[in-house]
Amino acid sequence: MSSTTVPVRDELLIEGRTGKWEVVIGLEVHAQVTTEAKLFSGAATAFGADPNTQVSPVDAGFPGMLPVINEQAVEKAIKTGFGLDAEINQVSVFDRKNYFYADLPNGYQISQFSQPIVGKGQLVLDMPDGSTREVGVTRLHLEQDAGKSLHDQSPTMTFIDLNRAGVPLMEIVSEPDMRSAEEAGAYLKKLRSILRYLGTCDGNMEEGSMRCDCNVSVRRPGEPYGTRNEIKNVNSIRFVMQAIEYEARRQIEVLEDGGAIKQETRLFDSGRGVTRPMRSKEEAHDYRYFPDPDLLPLVLDPAMIERVKADMPELPDAKKARFIADFKLSPYDAGVLVAEQATAYYYEEVAAGRDPKLAANWVTGDLFGALNKLGVGIEASPISAKALGELVDLIADNTISGKIAKDVFQAMLETGKSAGEIVESQGLRQVTDTGAIEQAIDAVLAANGDKVSEYRSGKDKLFGFFVGQVMKATGGKANPALLNDLLRKKLAP
């Protein structure tokens, strides 16, 4: 997919005062490569270290220091390229991107410009309605991060922390193929999922290891692109979506009032939910790019590329297709289960040798609900996949009903005991004794003679009332199918 072939979708157009507008979105994601050392030095990259404790002379820009490429960062960039179904360029070049920041000691950033390590690729979005959309990836290039200016330590001074200086980043640039904030959110979720599956970036936006610049413009459907604005360094998916919504409507308002959009870089104020100008937009020539004379062109060994390719894990799209084919799950259920690798592993263990749809319902329903309430991820689930699988077994062999299973699940959460222990200790085994259920039915019908007459006169909705009463009488333990069958016979005129 490329921007020239994205069809206009009427349902995504924004209604302005003077007609409909189309928003055009492209995203640039900075993803920190999961390496222990920086891109061109051996300094550590751990998050949260004391300021300036992870800085080598190379990172500090000392005269005469020479950069040495981190091979692990190169391999992870290639791996990510395969994950994006992209071209791997056997020869790429590192350039100097020149600009002045107080926290950029060299006065330039080592990046890639005309010859990146990864070329064109694509990413498939999973939309909430179960449909999919394809978005083009323009490139992935490697570059080093800058340091950080600390303005809140003193009322009169700014301090510099160079711990992040030289940290390896992958800048992943999309085509302007997205047409709504929702699509941009889905793109970021999918990209983060792929990076985590690959282990090339942890995707923790709150720690700054994944940041997003949003390029947003608006136009009348079918017209050429409008002037775009870039919203810099947005650090959550929710904020990205809010920033795009606001910026699109702001641009529409300016244009409908007869104004013009000035190309600029803007910041998103998450507290007020607005974007505001940061600076005029630079062009590539403003950075005076030129090949870094300290670094030879990066020439990849084909054997290394093949080795990285052979080491690729099963990615979300392939896993989703397998779950649909093997487990007969709906595209929606499969998409939810593969979004995070840990969830997919958990589900596969629960589903092994069991009813896969029943297993999916328990994982995406009761388990997700419980984890959400506890505020923990599936890796910290108090109920293991093995323990949940045992609960599913008890439902499948009719030891307990689905209704009782919910109580057992809650008890598992609270006590940490197994489903079997709880069922036995609380006497929750399902009643499948026909005689016992018939006895309970007879008692309920005898106590509700008037309602029996109403039912037999055609008030069919009362059937549920009788089921509820019998269930109550048996402590919820009557086998539902058996109960329904016997009750219908008893109520027959």
C-alpha positions as CSV (number, residue, x, y, z in Angstrom):
1,M,0.0,0.0,0.0
2,S,1.2,3.5,-0.6
3,S,-0.4,6.9,-0.1
4,T,-1.3,7.2,-3.7
5,T,-3.5,4.1,-3.6
6,V,-5.3,4.7,-0.3
7,P,-9.0,5.0,-1.2
8,V,-11.1,7.8,0.2
9,R,-13.4,6.3,2.9
10,D,-16.4,8.4,3.5
11,E,-16.9,7.1,7.0
12,L,-13.5,8.5,8.1
13,L,-14.0,12.0,6.7
14,I,-14.4,14.9,9.1
15,E,-17.4,17.1,8.7
16,G,-16.4,20.8,8.8
17,R,-18.6,23.9,8.4
18,T,-18.0,24.1,4.7
19,G,-17.9,20.4,3.8
20,K,-16.0,17.2,4.4
21,W,-12.2,16.9,5.0
22,E,-9.8,14.0,4.9
23,V,-7.0,13.8,7.4
24,V,-3.7,12.4,6.2
25,I,-1.3,10.9,8.8
26,G,2.2,9.5,8.7
27,L,4.1,8.4,11.8
28,E,7.8,8.4,12.7
29,V,8.6,6.1,15.6
30,H,11.8,6.2,17.6
31,A,12.3,2.8,19.1
32,Q,15.2,2.2,21.5
33,V,17.0,-1.0,20.5
34,T,17.3,-3.5,23.4
35,T,21.1,-3.6,23.7
36,E,23.2,-3.5,26.8
37,A,25.7,-1.1,25.2
38,K,25.2,2.1,23.1
39,L,25.3,2.3,19.4
40,F,28.9,3.5,19.1
41,S,30.4,2.9,22.6
42,G,30.5,0.3,25.3
43,A,28.6,2.5,27.9
44,A,25.6,0.9,29.5
45,T,22.0,1.7,28.5
46,A,20.0,0.7,31.7
47,F,16.9,2.9,32.4
48,G,16.9,4.9,35.6
49,A,20.6,5.1,36.4
50,D,22.0,8.2,38.2
51,P,22.7,11.1,35.8
52,N,26.0,10.8,33.9
53,T,26.9,7.4,35.2
54,Q,26.6,5.7,31.8
55,V,28.8,7.9,29.6
56,S,31.9,7.1,27.7
57,P,34.3,9.6,26.1
58,V,32.7,8.8,22.8
59,D,29.2,9.7,24.1
60,A,30.6,12.9,25.7
61,G,32.1,14.0,22.3
62,F,35.7,14.2,23.6
63,P,38.2,15.2,20.9
64,G,39.8,12.3,19.1
65,M,37.3,9.6,20.2
66,L,36.2,7.3,17.4
67,P,32.8,5.5,17.2
68,V,32.7,1.7,16.8
69,I,29.4,0.2,15.6
70,N,27.5,-2.1,18.0
71,E,27.0,-5.3,16.0
72,Q,24.0,-6.4,18.2
73,A,22.2,-3.2,17.3
74,V,22.7,-3.8,13.6
75,E,21.4,-7.4,13.9
76,K,18.3,-6.2,15.7
77,A,17.6,-3.6,13.1
78,I,17.8,-6.3,10.4
79,K,15.5,-8.5,12.5
80,T,13.0,-5.7,12.8
81,G,13.2,-5.1,9.0
82,F,12.2,-8.8,8.5
83,G,9.4,-8.3,11.0
84,L,8.1,-5.4,8.9
85,D,8.3,-7.5,5.7
86,A,10.9,-4.9,4.5
87,E,13.9,-4.8,2.2
88,I,17.2,-5.2,3.9
89,N,19.9,-3.0,2.3
90,Q,23.2,-4.8,2.1
91,V,25.0,-1.5,2.1
92,S,24.1,1.5,4.2
93,V,25.8,4.7,5.2
94,F,26.0,6.6,8.5
95,D,25.7,10.4,8.1
96,R,26.2,13.4,10.4
97,K,23.0,15.3,11.0
98,N,24.3,18.7,12.2
99,Y,22.4,20.9,14.7
100,F,23.0,22.5,18.0
101,Y,21.5,21.3,21.2
102,A,23.1,21.7,24.6
103,D,22.7,18.0,25.2
104,L,24.3,17.0,21.9
105,P,28.0,17.4,22.8
106,N,29.3,16.6,19.3
107,G,27.1,19.2,17.6
108,Y,25.8,16.5,15.3
109,Q,23.8,13.3,15.6
110,I,25.1,10.1,13.8
111,S,22.1,8.9,11.8
112,Q,21.3,7.5,8.4
113,F,19.9,9.6,5.6
114,S,20.0,8.6,1.9
115,Q,21.0,5.0,2.5
116,P,19.2,3.5,5.5
117,I,19.8,-0.1,6.7
118,V,16.1,-1.1,6.0
119,G,14.0,0.0,3.0
120,K,10.3,-0.3,2.1
121,G,8.1,-2.6,4.0
122,Q,4.5,-2.9,5.3
123,L,2.5,-3.4,8.4
124,V,-1.0,-4.9,8.7
125,L,-3.4,-3.1,11.1
126,D,-6.0,-5.1,13.1
127,M,-9.0,-2.8,13.5
128,P,-11.5,-3.1,16.3
129,D,-14.3,-4.4,14.0
130,G,-12.1,-7.4,13.0
131,S,-11.1,-5.9,9.6
132,T,-7.5,-5.3,8.5
133,R,-5.7,-2.4,6.8
134,E,-2.3,-2.2,5.2
135,V,0.1,0.7,5.9
136,G,3.4,1.2,4.0
137,V,6.7,1.5,5.9
138,T,9.0,3.9,4.1
139,R,12.3,3.0,5.9
140,L,14.0,2.1,9.1
141,H,17.3,3.7,9.9
142,L,19.7,3.5,12.9
143,E,20.7,6.6,14.8
144,Q,22.0,7.6,18.2
145,D,19.9,9.4,20.8
146,A,20.8,12.8,22.3
147,G,21.3,13.5,26.0
148,K,18.8,15.2,28.2
149,S,18.6,18.8,29.5
150,L,17.3,19.0,33.1
151,H,15.5,22.3,33.6
152,D,13.8,21.5,36.9
153,Q,16.8,21.1,39.2
154,S,17.6,24.7,39.7
155,P,15.8,28.1,39.2
156,T,18.8,29.6,37.5
157,M,20.7,26.7,35.8
158,T,20.1,23.9,33.3
159,F,21.9,20.6,33.9
160,I,22.8,18.0,31.3
161,D,22.5,14.3,31.7
162,L,24.3,12.3,28.9
163,N,23.1,8.9,30.0
164,R,20.9,8.7,26.9
165,A,23.6,10.2,24.6
166,G,24.5,7.5,22.1
167,V,21.6,5.1,23.0
168,P,20.7,3.1,19.8
169,L,17.4,4.1,18.2
170,M,15.6,2.7,15.2
171,E,13.6,5.4,13.5
172,I,10.7,3.7,11.7
173,V,9.0,5.9,9.2
174,S,5.5,5.1,7.8
175,E,4.0,6.2,4.5
176,P,1.2,8.8,4.9
177,D,-1.4,6.0,4.6
178,M,-3.4,6.5,7.8
179,R,-6.7,8.4,7.7
180,S,-7.9,8.5,11.3
181,A,-6.6,8.7,14.8
182,E,-7.9,5.2,15.4
183,E,-5.8,3.9,12.6
184,A,-2.7,5.7,14.0
185,G,-3.4,4.0,17.4
186,A,-3.8,0.6,15.7
187,Y,-0.5,1.2,13.8
188,L,1.4,1.9,17.1
189,K,-0.1,-1.0,18.9
190,K,0.8,-3.4,16.1
191,L,4.3,-2.0,15.7
192,R,4.9,-2.3,19.4
193,S,3.6,-5.9,19.4
194,I,6.0,-6.8,16.6
195,L,9.0,-5.2,18.3
196,R,8.2,-7.1,21.5
197,Y,7.7,-10.4,19.7
198,L,11.1,-9.8,18.1
199,G,12.8,-8.7,21.4
200,T,14.3,-5.7,19.5
201,C,12.6,-3.0,21.6
202,D,10.7,-3.3,24.9
203,G,8.1,-0.8,23.7
204,N,7.8,0.9,27.1
205,M,6.6,4.4,26.1
206,E,6.5,5.6,29.7
207,E,10.2,5.0,29.9
208,G,10.9,6.8,26.6
209,S,12.0,3.7,24.8
210,M,9.3,4.3,22.1
211,R,8.3,7.8,21.1
212,C,6.3,9.0,18.2
213,D,6.3,12.1,15.9
214,C,3.0,12.5,14.1
215,N,2.8,14.2,10.7
216,V,-0.7,15.5,10.1
217,S,-2.4,17.4,7.3
218,V,-5.9,17.8,5.9
219,R,-7.3,18.1,2.4
220,R,-10.6,18.0,0.6
221,P,-11.2,14.4,-0.7
222,G,-9.3,13.8,-3.9
223,E,-7.2,17.0,-3.7
224,P,-3.4,17.1,-3.3
225,Y,-1.8,16.8,0.1
226,G,-2.2,19.8,2.4
227,T,0.7,21.4,4.3
228,R,1.7,19.1,7.1
229,N,2.6,19.8,10.7
230,E,4.8,17.5,12.8
231,I,3.8,16.9,16.5
232,K,7.0,15.9,18.3
233,N,7.8,13.3,20.9
234,V,4.4,12.1,21.9
235,N,4.9,9.4,24.5
236,S,1.6,7.4,24.7
237,I,-0.8,5.9,22.2
238,R,-3.7,7.7,23.8
239,F,-1.9,11.0,23.5
240,V,-1.0,10.3,19.9
241,M,-4.7,9.8,19.1
242,Q,-5.8,12.9,21.0
243,A,-3.1,15.0,19.4
244,I,-4.1,13.9,15.9
245,E,-7.8,14.6,16.6
246,Y,-7.0,18.1,17.9
247,E,-4.5,19.0,15.2
248,A,-6.8,17.9,12.3
249,R,-9.7,19.9,13.6
250,R,-7.4,22.9,14.3
251,Q,-6.2,22.8,10.7
252,I,-9.7,22.5,9.3
253,E,-10.8,25.5,11.4
254,V,-7.9,27.6,10.1
255,L,-8.6,26.7,6.5
256,E,-12.3,27.3,6.7
257,D,-11.7,30.7,8.3
258,G,-9.7,31.6,5.1
259,G,-6.2,31.1,6.7
260,A,-3.3,29.0,5.5
261,I,-1.4,26.2,7.4
262,K,2.2,27.2,8.1
263,Q,4.6,24.2,8.1
264,E,5.9,23.9,11.6
265,T,6.9,21.5,14.4
266,R,4.4,21.5,17.3
267,L,4.2,20.0,20.8
268,F,1.2,18.3,22.3
269,D,0.1,19.6,25.7
270,S,-1.6,16.5,27.3
271,G,-2.9,18.5,30.2
272,R,-4.9,20.9,28.0
273,G,-5.4,18.4,25.1
274,V,-4.0,20.9,22.5
275,T,-1.0,21.3,20.2
276,R,1.1,24.4,20.2
277,P,3.9,25.7,18.0
278,M,7.5,24.6,18.9
279,R,9.5,25.9,15.9
280,S,9.4,26.4,12.2
281,K,9.8,23.1,10.4
282,E,13.4,22.3,9.3
283,E,14.1,20.8,5.9
284,A,16.8,18.2,5.3
285,H,19.1,20.8,3.9
286,D,19.0,22.7,7.2
287,Y,20.8,19.8,8.8
288,R,23.7,19.8,6.3
289,Y,23.8,16.0,6.2
290,F,27.1,14.4,5.1
291,P,28.6,10.9,5.4
292,D,30.4,10.5,8.8
293,P,34.1,10.3,7.9
294,D,34.8,8.2,11.1
295,L,32.5,5.4,9.9
296,L,32.9,3.3,6.8
297,P,29.8,2.3,4.8
298,L,28.1,-0.5,6.7
299,V,28.4,-3.6,4.4
300,L,26.4,-6.6,5.7
301,D,27.6,-10.1,5.4
302,P,24.9,-12.1,3.5
303,A,25.5,-15.1,5.9
304,M,24.7,-12.8,8.8
305,I,21.5,-11.7,7.2
306,E,20.5,-15.3,6.6
307,R,21.4,-16.2,10.2
308,V,19.1,-13.4,11.5
309,K,16.3,-14.5,9.2
310,A,16.6,-18.1,10.3
311,D,16.2,-16.9,13.9
312,M,12.9,-15.1,13.4
313,P,10.0,-16.1,15.8
314,E,6.4,-16.6,14.7
315,L,5.0,-13.1,14.5
316,P,1.5,-11.8,15.4
317,D,0.0,-12.1,11.9
318,A,1.2,-15.7,11.3
319,K,0.1,-16.6,14.8
320,K,-3.3,-15.1,14.3
321,A,-3.7,-17.0,11.0
322,R,-2.7,-20.3,12.8
323,F,-5.1,-19.6,15.7
324,I,-8.0,-19.1,13.2
325,A,-7.1,-22.2,11.2
326,D,-6.2,-24.6,14.0
327,F,-8.5,-23.4,16.8
328,K,-11.4,-22.1,14.7
329,L,-11.4,-18.8,16.5
330,S,-12.9,-15.7,15.1
331,P,-10.5,-13.1,13.7
332,Y,-11.4,-10.8,16.5
333,D,-10.6,-13.4,19.3
334,A,-7.4,-14.5,17.5
335,G,-6.3,-10.8,17.2
336,V,-6.9,-10.2,20.9
337,L,-5.0,-13.3,21.9
338,V,-1.9,-12.7,19.7
339,A,-1.5,-8.9,20.5
340,E,0.9,-9.7,23.2
341,Q,3.3,-12.7,23.0
342,A,2.8,-13.6,26.7
343,T,-0.9,-13.8,26.2
344,A,-0.5,-16.0,23.2
345,Y,1.7,-18.4,25.1
346,Y,-0.7,-18.4,28.0
347,Y,-3.7,-19.2,25.8
348,E,-1.9,-22.0,23.9
349,E,-1.2,-23.7,27.2
350,V,-4.8,-23.4,28.4
351,A,-6.2,-24.6,25.0
352,A,-3.8,-27.6,24.6
353,G,-6.0,-30.7,24.3
354,R,-9.2,-28.7,25.3
355,D,-12.1,-26.9,23.7
356,P,-10.2,-23.9,22.2
357,K,-13.2,-21.6,22.1
358,L,-14.0,-22.3,25.7
359,A,-10.4,-21.6,26.6
360,A,-10.5,-18.4,24.6
361,N,-13.6,-17.2,26.4
362,W,-12.0,-17.8,29.8
363,V,-8.8,-16.0,28.9
364,T,-10.3,-13.0,27.2
365,G,-13.3,-12.8,29.5
366,D,-12.9,-13.6,33.2
367,L,-9.1,-13.7,33.3
368,F,-8.6,-10.4,31.4
369,G,-11.3,-8.8,33.6
370,A,-9.5,-10.0,36.8
371,L,-6.1,-8.8,35.6
372,N,-7.5,-5.4,34.7
373,K,-9.0,-5.1,38.2
374,L,-5.7,-6.1,39.8
375,G,-3.7,-3.8,37.5
376,V,-1.3,-6.5,36.5
377,G,-0.2,-8.1,33.2
378,I,-0.7,-11.7,32.3
379,E,3.0,-12.4,33.2
380,A,1.9,-11.7,36.9
381,S,-1.4,-13.5,36.7
382,P,-2.3,-15.1,40.1
383,I,-3.8,-18.0,38.1
384,S,-1.4,-19.9,36.0
385,A,-2.3,-21.3,32.6
386,K,-2.1,-24.8,34.0
387,A,-4.5,-23.9,36.8
388,L,-7.0,-22.3,34.4
389,G,-6.7,-25.3,32.2
390,E,-7.8,-27.5,35.1
391,L,-10.9,-25.3,35.6
392,V,-11.8,-25.7,32.0
393,D,-11.4,-29.5,32.3
394,L,-13.9,-29.5,35.2
395,I,-16.4,-27.7,33.0
396,A,-15.8,-30.0,30.0
397,D,-16.3,-33.2,32.0
398,N,-19.5,-31.8,33.7
399,T,-18.0,-31.8,37.2
400,I,-19.2,-28.2,37.5
401,S,-21.5,-26.0,35.5
402,G,-20.3,-22.8,33.8
403,K,-22.1,-20.8,36.5
404,I,-20.4,-22.5,39.4
405,A,-17.1,-22.2,37.5
406,K,-17.2,-18.5,37.9
407,D,-17.5,-18.8,41.6
408,V,-14.6,-21.3,41.6
409,F,-12.5,-18.9,39.5
410,Q,-13.1,-16.1,42.0
411,A,-12.1,-18.5,44.8
412,M,-8.9,-19.4,42.9
413,L,-8.0,-15.7,42.6
414,E,-8.6,-15.1,46.3
415,T,-7.0,-18.3,47.8
416,G,-4.5,-19.4,45.2
417,K,-5.9,-22.9,45.5
418,S,-6.6,-25.2,42.5
419,A,-10.0,-25.6,41.0
420,G,-10.2,-29.2,42.1
421,E,-9.4,-28.4,45.7
422,I,-12.1,-25.7,45.8
423,V,-14.7,-27.9,44.2
424,E,-14.1,-30.7,46.6
425,S,-13.8,-28.6,49.8
426,Q,-16.9,-26.6,49.0
427,G,-19.0,-29.6,47.7
428,L,-19.6,-27.9,44.3
429,R,-19.8,-31.0,42.2
430,Q,-22.6,-30.7,39.7
431,V,-25.7,-32.8,40.4
432,T,-26.3,-35.2,37.6
433,D,-28.4,-37.5,39.6
434,T,-31.8,-37.5,37.7
435,G,-33.7,-38.5,40.8
436,A,-32.3,-35.7,42.9
437,I,-33.1,-33.1,40.2
438,E,-36.6,-34.5,39.6
439,Q,-37.2,-34.2,43.3
440,A,-36.2,-30.6,43.4
441,I,-38.4,-29.8,40.3
442,D,-41.4,-31.5,41.9
443,A,-41.0,-29.4,45.0
444,V,-40.7,-26.1,43.0
445,L,-43.8,-27.0,40.9
446,A,-45.8,-27.9,43.9
447,A,-45.0,-24.6,45.6
448,N,-45.9,-22.6,42.5
449,G,-49.1,-24.1,41.2
450,D,-50.5,-20.8,40.0
451,K,-47.4,-20.2,37.8
452,V,-47.6,-23.7,36.5
453,S,-51.1,-23.0,35.3
454,E,-50.0,-19.7,33.7
455,Y,-47.1,-21.5,31.9
456,R,-49.4,-24.2,30.6
457,S,-51.8,-21.4,29.4
458,G,-49.1,-20.1,27.1
459,K,-46.9,-17.9,29.3
460,D,-43.6,-19.5,28.0
461,K,-41.4,-16.9,29.6
462,L,-42.0,-18.5,33.0
463,F,-39.8,-21.4,32.0
464,G,-36.8,-19.3,33.1
465,F,-38.4,-18.7,36.5
466,F,-38.7,-22.4,37.1
467,V,-35.1,-23.0,36.1
468,G,-33.9,-20.3,38.5
469,Q,-36.0,-21.8,41.3
470,V,-34.6,-25.3,40.8
471,M,-31.1,-24.0,40.5
472,K,-31.6,-22.1,43.8
473,A,-32.9,-25.2,45.5
474,T,-29.9,-27.2,44.3
475,G,-27.3,-24.5,45.2
476,G,-26.7,-23.9,41.6
477,K,-25.3,-27.4,41.1
478,A,-27.9,-29.0,38.9
479,N,-26.7,-30.0,35.5
480,P,-28.3,-27.3,33.3
481,A,-28.9,-29.5,30.3
482,L,-30.4,-32.3,32.4
483,L,-32.5,-29.8,34.4
484,N,-33.9,-28.2,31.2
485,D,-34.8,-31.5,29.7
486,L,-36.5,-32.9,32.9
487,L,-38.4,-29.6,33.6
488,R,-39.9,-29.4,30.1
489,K,-41.2,-33.0,30.5
490,K,-42.7,-32.1,33.9
491,L,-44.3,-28.9,32.7
492,A,-45.8,-30.6,29.6
493,P,-49.7,-30.6,29.9
